[in-house]
Amino acid sequence: MQGPTLDVHTDFSGLGLTTNESPFIEQSRQRGELYIRQPYDLYTSANHRAWQQLYGRMIPQWERYANRHFLEGLATLCLPQDSVPHLEDVNRFLQPRTGFRAKAVSGYVPAFQFFDCLRNREFPTTITIRRGDHLEYLPEPDIFHDLAGHVPMHTDPHFAEALVRFGTCAHTAVEVAARIFDPEERAHALTSIIRALARMFWFTIEFGLMGTANELKVYGSGLLSSHGEIEHAVTSPDVQRFPFQLEWVINQSFEINRYQPLLFWIRSFDHLFELVGTLETWMKQGKLNHVAAGEPVVNERDLMSFLEPAK
């Protein structure tokens, strides 16, 4: 059920920026505002406590399971441990390193626009934070997942270039689709390409491991922001871990509401950059036009974002 329309002059003081409970975000969406400011004064003491709890309990997990580039990124960004960070402060440390900046958004960013942001060295960043009594992994992102999970990796030049290359792939997908004249065939091929891109991003940027079979570290943000799954990913006998095989990954479905039973590891971020380049080459050759069906489902909004990227 849709809530009441909020007046533009509504006073949000004291209402907080809690995930799924923020009037400020609701009003921004009603206005059609995707890219927004971070209204820092709206964070409540409960919001700041939630950040402090999330950050504090992750420190020993990061020290044990995170890759060194992430740990170096944390040190570079100087993220506060006791309060939600200001995006301006984060960008002040981040941009001089790789040109990337965190960009506040009101919610879900359609797929093409998301990848286009990466191409422009911008990372769409959620500004709400989960409730203090719901600290475990959430299907939807929050500012802890985005800032503490993703953004430290963006300080690494090699990782940053791989992200930019992901963004370039989205533009290549538009060009490939434009050469297919039959509308149904174009929609089918583009849906398949988007699914392949999403799977590649999932098994690398979100849930990737790095190293060797005998010594694996975490670099995927979905793991780096999850207190329970980061250890599970590296140590549990229930997880299958394989060297990265692109043909496997683009045809491998996944579920977002459970610990991942299958993960892939890369050797380095130079290796990741090469893999994204191979993905783009395969895209141009038509090898992504018919990947295996299954998750993730490509919704109409994401498909249209590629068919009409300028709109």
N, C-alpha and C positions, 0 to 999 in steps of 0.2 A: 504494500500500500504506500502510495506517495504521500509524504508529509506535507504540511502547509507551506505555501510559498513564503519565503522570508523576505522581509523588507530590506532594501539596500542599506538602510541606516541602523539595522539591528545591532544592539550592543552585545557582543559575544563575551564580554569580560567574565571570567570565572567558569565558562562552559568547557574550556579545555580543547585539546586537539587529540582526542582519543579515537583510535581506529573504529570506524563504523558508528561513531557517536558525536561527530563534530558538525555543529550547525554552520560553521564557517565553510567547511568543505561542501556541505549540501548546497549552500547558496552559490558558491563558485560554480558548481555543476549546473545548477538551474540557469545560470547566466551563460553557460556554454564556455566557461573559462577553463582551459586545460592547463596553461602555464600561468602560475600565480606567484605571489610573494609568500614568504614565510612570516606569518604574523607572530613573531616570537613572544610577544607579551601575552598571547592566549594560552601558552603552556601553563598548566597548573602544577602545584607541588606534587600531585599524584603522577602527572606525566613525567616530571623530572625524577621521581623515585623509581618509576618503571625503567627509565633509561639506566639509572644507577644500578638497579638490580640486574638488568640484562648484561650490562657491561662487566660488572664485578664478577659474575659467575662464569663469564667466558674467558677471563684472563688466563686461568690455569689450562683451559682447553686449548686456547691459541698457542700458549707457550709449548705445549706438548705436540699438537697435531698440525698447526698452520705452517705454511711454507715461509721461508725467510723473507721473501719479497713482501708478503702481507705484513709481517712483523715490522719490517723496515718502513712500510707505508704508515702503519699506526704511529710510529715514532715521528715520522715526518708531519703528519696531520695534526698532532697534538690534540686529539679528541679529548674533551673533558670526560671524566669518569662519573661525575656527580650530577650532571645536568645535560639536557638535550643540546646538541651543538647548534650554533648559528651557521647557516650555510655560507654566509659571507666570510666567516672566519675559516671555514673548511676550504673555500675556494682561494683564499689568500695564500694558503700553504700549497694547495694542489696545482693551481694553474702554472706557476713558474716551473714545475717539474715536467709536465707533459702537455700543457695546454688544455687539459680537461677541466670542466667545472660542473658542479652539481646544480641542477636546474629544477626548481620546485614545481610539482604538478599536483592537480586536484584528484587524480585517480588514474585509471587505466589509460595508457597511451596506445592508440592503434598501431599495429605492427610496423607499417612502413614509417610512420612518424618516429617511432621508437628507434629504429635502425638509422634513420636519417639524423637523429640527434647524435648518435654515436659517431657518425661520419663527420659531424661538425664539432666533435669533442665536447659534447654536452651529455650529461647523464640524468635522465628523468628521475627525480627523487621525491618520494612520498614524504609528506611533512607530519603526518599523524603518527602516533605511537600506540602500541597495543596496551590493553589494560594490565595493571599490575597483578591481577589474579588470572591472567591468561598469557603467561610468559613463554609458553612453548611455541613451536613453529606454527605459523599461520599460513593458510593458502594465499592470502593477499599480502603484499609487501607492506612494511611500515618503515619509519625512518631508521630504526635500528638495523633492519635487514639491509637497507640501501646504503646508509652511511658507514656502519661498522662492518657490514659484510662485503659490499661491493667496492666502495670508494678507496680504501687503502690500496687495493690492487691497481687503481688508476694512477698511482704515483710511479709505477714501473714503466719505463719507456717502451719496452718490448711488448708488455701486456697491452698498453694503450694503443700501440699500432695494430695489434690484433683486433681490438674493438673497432677501430676506424675501418679496418678491412671488412668486418661484419657489416658496417654501414654501407660500404661500397657494394657489397653483395646485393643489398636491397635494391639499389639503383640498377644493377645488372639484371635483376629479376624483372623489373619493369620493362627494360629494353627487350629482354627475351620474349616476354608476353606480347609486346607490341608487334612482334613479327609473326604472331599466330592470328590469322584472319578470322577463323571460325570462332564465334563467341563462346560456344560450349567447350570447344577444345581449349581455348585460351583460359577459361575459368578452371577447367580441370588441371591443366598444366601448372597454372599459378598457385592453385590450392596445394598441389603436391610440392612445389618449390617452397612455399611458405612453411609447410609442415617439416620439410627437410631442414630449413633454416632454424626453426624452433627447436628441433631435436638436437641440432648441432650446438645451439646456444645452451640448451639444458645440460647436455653431457660435458660441457666445457665450462662456460662462464658461471653457471649456477651450481653444478655438481661435479666439477672436475677434480681429479687427483693428479699429482705430478711427482716424478721421481723414477724409481725402478721397482720391479716386483718385490724386492727385499726391503725397500725403504720408501714408503709413500707418504707424501704430505698433502694437505688440503689447500686448494686455491679457489674452489667454487664457493660463491657467496651463500648459496642455500645451506651449505654445510658450515661455513664460517660463522653464520648467525644462528645456528641451532645447537643449543647446549647438549642435547641428547644425541643428535645424529652425527656430529663431527667425530666423536669417538667410535660410534657404530660403523661409520664409513671406512675407517682405517683398520679396525680390529675385529669386527664381528665375522664369525665363520658363515653367517647367513648372507653375506654380501659377495657377489661375484665381481672380481676386479680383473680387467683385461687391458692389455696395451691397446691404445686407440686404433680402431679400424674404421675408416670413414664409411665404407660400404655397410658396415654393421650399424653404425650410429644413425645414419639417415633413414634406415628402415626399422629402427627400434622405437616402439611406443613407450610411454612412461605415464605414471600416475603421480599427481601432485599431493595427495592426501595421505601418504604413507612414507616410511623410511624407504629409501631407494635400494632395491635388491641387486641392482646391476650398475657398476660404475666403470669408467674408463680412465686410464692414466696416460699423460703425455710426458715427454722427456724435458721440455723446456718451453718457454714462451716463444722462442724462435720457431720451435716445432709447431706450436699452435698457429702462429702466423702462416706457416707453410700449409697447414691443413685447411685453413680458411681460404687460402689461395687456390688450393685444389678443389675445394667446394665450388668456388666461383667458376673455375674452368669446366667442371662437370656441368654446372648450370648452363653455361654457354653451349655445351655440346648436347644438351637435351637429356642428360643422364638423371636429372632430378624431376623429370616430368611425370614419372610414374612410380614414386616410392611407395612402400607398403602402407596400406590404410591403417587406421587406428589413431590413438592419441598422439599429439593433441588434435582436437577437432578445430578446424579453421572456421571461425565465425564470419558472418557476413560483413561485419565492420572491418575486420582485418583484411578480408579479401578486397573490399572496396578501397581500402587505404592504398593498395597496390595498383588497382585499376584506375583510380583517380587520385594519384599522389599529390597533385597540386591543390586539391580542394579541401 
